[in-house]
Amino acid sequence: MSEKFDNLVEVSHLKEYFSINVGMFTTKPLKAVDDVSFSIKQGETLGLVGESGCGKTTVGRTLLHLYKPTSGEIRFRGKPVKTTAEINEFRKKATMVFQDPYSSLNPRMTVSDIIGEPLDIHKMFNNRSEREERILELMNRVGLNSEHASRYAHEFSGGQRQRIGIARALALQPEFIVCDEPVSALDVSIQAQVINMFDELQEQMGLTYLFIAHDILVVRHISDRIAVMYLGKMVELADAKEIYEHPLHPYTKSLMSAVPQPDPKVARANKRIVLSGDIPSPLNAPSGCPFRTRCPHAASACAESMPEFHEVESGHFAACHRISELN
Amino acid sequence: MALLEVNDLHTSFFTPAGEVRAVNGISFNLDRGKVLGIVGESGSGKSVTAYSIMQILASTGKIVSGSIKLNGQELVGSGEKIMKTVRGNKISIIFQDPMTSLNPTYTIGHQLVEAITLHTSRNKKQAWDRAVEMLELVGINEPEKRMRQYPFEHSGGMRQRVMIAMALACEPDILIADEPTTALDVTIQAQILELMKDLQEKLGMAIIMITHDLGVVAQLCDEVIVMYAGSICEQGTAEEIFYNPKHEYTKGLMRSIPTADTAGTKLQPISGTPIDLLNMPAGCPFAPRCDNAMRICLRQSCERMEINAEHQAACWMNVKYKIDQESVHPENAGDTEGGDAQ
């Protein structure tokens, strides 16, 4: 990708293999993320979509070194993140908001302990009252009342819990936040509140997001660019409007056409490309292109080699052997 | 006569903390061969409505009053014996989570055959053939082989197909689908919705589709009921509900969903948090979150009123518009209409 932009985060050839026991003494690599490269510009929101098991969550977690990458390089502000010291420094600037607001908050900690924990770990404050002040400021920022500080997570609704999780992520004044399905557990009316909050925080604090979600309409709404993953591989990456309206990869095409449109006339006129079959197990991924077993356009070349992830049009990347014939 | 008539149904759960009125006086009719969508957020009572119709409520739950008539036959208070002939035969249900609704210790075939022999006079051999036929119908390849496999050998989409096959094996008049695609991926969801639509056209049953996803409703449903805090706020054809919403909650819901057109703009969420069913307000349940709430909304809930032949809503705002149009001073609107002069 071009160097002239100020890329905050750069990921190149990231691989994350988990080893799975298949017999008593034999293991097999599960290629959760297989050779993924992308970069995120400062202040940008990159949406990452794909179906369950495609590796989108693993990308987010490996990016923050919650999993040790099998290989590949992560650079933040142009500097590699590899040694323990680099990782610790990086984690002050890069945090995460988790999917499940029920299990991601410790039930035995009060809200102020939860939000204050990152401050304690990174020893941000020596002075108790300054620490308290910071916690209240954070709570205020995400729309929680200061009197909630001494309560426990179970006393809050799903939307409020997600606000607590966001306050915790903001505690260290990060520049980059990995949002892993942050709104998918929330009801529509609450979801809209939280999406707007992500928007506002980005404007106020100049944040950069990697926004992982399976709901394409949500990702389309919030993202500047969108990347699509399938079975551990990135298959397409482009500007949000572009990829939504003119997808190039056959998988993205079917994914976009399958989005249930909340409009009866559009939904009924919509020509859905319904794929046959299910996603193969990542333990037995097909040879060549991972999508070929469900692809309506698969040819013999698709079984032989993995298509290269390349720039098809300016700023529009895709990995498909037959991309020029099909479009 | 409608196939299913639900009239003033009240279902409550009696918990140590008090009575939770999960369904609070709802009425609707379902005609043969129609697809009815029930939408609402968690806790709105949409699933409890379905469980009340099937009478499969948890032990703390009880139908307090109201009537549910299937083909004119009253089901409330009819007893387990009658209900056993209704469940599976006349009304079937598929649940949200295909991962937990099948028994992991029996093969798919065993479970299908059990369901079929229980509800029909078929013997085991005939039931087996019927099961294979049903699996074929829902688009499962190599049904004979699949019958001998266990649920863990099937993916989520496959299991939901098996559940649909089981639900339809006795040719019910009504299929209740309780969030059938919520646990599935988008492309698999498209497959299952397409399948349900095909089967509905082929077999002609009526479907009650319970979902929180307005996209699913738009795609599949002829008629839509919008629920909030156990009550129906609005009911009408899909077109009316989507293009001409007449309840403030429905309007808010429509504004808060992200679409392709909202990118780069702010969504307009409904403020506040969902209602606590243990502490229901006196008036309209949505009033505490409603931007246009008037005095009367806080005191008295609105009856369902006809907007047109295909559309009903329970919102005082419609009364206000009407009065405004008749150029009566709007400040008196609430008091005159509500007959509340305290």
Chai-1 contact restraints between the chains, C-beta under 6 A:
chainA,res_idxA,chainB,res_idxB,connection_type,confidence,min_distance_angstrom,max_distance_angstrom,comment,restraint_id
A,E51,B,D185,contact,1.0,0.0,6.0,A-B,restraint_1
A,S52,B,D185,contact,1.0,0.0,6.0,A-B,restraint_2
A,S157,B,T273,contact,1.0,0.0,6.0,A-B,restraint_3
A,D187,B,E41,contact,1.0,0.0,6.0,A-B,restraint_4
A,D187,B,S42,contact,1.0,0.0,6.0,A-B,restraint_5
A,V188,B,S256,contact,1.0,0.0,6.0,A-B,restraint_6
A,V188,B,I257,contact,1.0,0.0,6.0,A-B,restraint_7
A,S189,B,S256,contact,1.0,0.0,6.0,A-B,restraint_8
A,S189,B,P269,contact,1.0,0.0,6.0,A-B,restraint_9
A,S189,B,I270,contact,1.0,0.0,6.0,A-B,restraint_10
A,A192,B,S256,contact,1.0,0.0,6.0,A-B,restraint_11
A,A192,B,L267,contact,1.0,0.0,6.0,A-B,restraint_12
A,A192,B,P269,contact,1.0,0.0,6.0,A-B,restraint_13
A,Q193,B,P269,contact,1.0,0.0,6.0,A-B,restraint_14
A,I195,B,L267,contact,1.0,0.0,6.0,A-B,restraint_15
A,N196,B,K266,contact,1.0,0.0,6.0,A-B,restraint_16
A,N196,B,L267,contact,1.0,0.0,6.0,A-B,restraint_17
A,L217,B,P258,contact,1.0,0.0,6.0,A-B,restraint_18
A,V218,B,P258,contact,1.0,0.0,6.0,A-B,restraint_19
A,R220,B,A260,contact,1.0,0.0,6.0,A-B,restraint_20
A,R220,B,A263,contact,1.0,0.0,6.0,A-B,restraint_21
A,H221,B,P258,contact,1.0,0.0,6.0,A-B,restraint_22
A,H221,B,T262,contact,1.0,0.0,6.0,A-B,restraint_23
A,H221,B,A263,contact,1.0,0.0,6.0,A-B,restraint_24
A,S254,B,T187,contact,1.0,0.0,6.0,A-B,restraint_25
A,A258,B,V186,contact,1.0,0.0,6.0,A-B,restraint_26
A,A258,B,T187,contact,1.0,0.0,6.0,A-B,restraint_27
A,A258,B,A190,contact,1.0,0.0,6.0,A-B,restraint_28
A,P260,B,G215,contact,1.0,0.0,6.0,A-B,restraint_29
A,P260,B,V216,contact,1.0,0.0,6.0,A-B,restraint_30
A,P260,B,Q219,contact,1.0,0.0,6.0,A-B,restraint_31
A,Q261,B,G215,contact,1.0,0.0,6.0,A-B,restraint_32
A,P262,B,L214,contact,1.0,0.0,6.0,A-B,restraint_33
A,P262,B,G215,contact,1.0,0.0,6.0,A-B,restraint_34
A,P262,B,A218,contact,1.0,0.0,6.0,A-B,restraint_35
A,P262,B,I257,contact,1.0,0.0,6.0,A-B,restraint_36
A,D263,B,A218,contact,1.0,0.0,6.0,A-B,restraint_37
A,P264,B,A218,contact,1.0,0.0,6.0,A-B,restraint_38
A,P264,B,A238,contact,1.0,0.0,6.0,A-B,restraint_39
A,P264,B,E239,contact,1.0,0.0,6.0,A-B,restraint_40
A,P264,B,F242,contact,1.0,0.0,6.0,A-B,restraint_41
A,A267,B,A218,contact,1.0,0.0,6.0,A-B,restraint_42
A,A267,B,Q219,contact,1.0,0.0,6.0,A-B,restraint_43
A,R272,B,A190,contact,1.0,0.0,6.0,A-B,restraint_44
A,V274,B,A190,contact,1.0,0.0,6.0,A-B,restraint_45
A,V274,B,Q191,contact,1.0,0.0,6.0,A-B,restraint_46
A,V274,B,E194,contact,1.0,0.0,6.0,A-B,restraint_47
A,L275,B,T187,contact,1.0,0.0,6.0,A-B,restraint_48
A,D278,B,S155,contact,1.0,0.0,6.0,A-B,restraint_49
A,D278,B,G157,contact,1.0,0.0,6.0,A-B,restraint_50
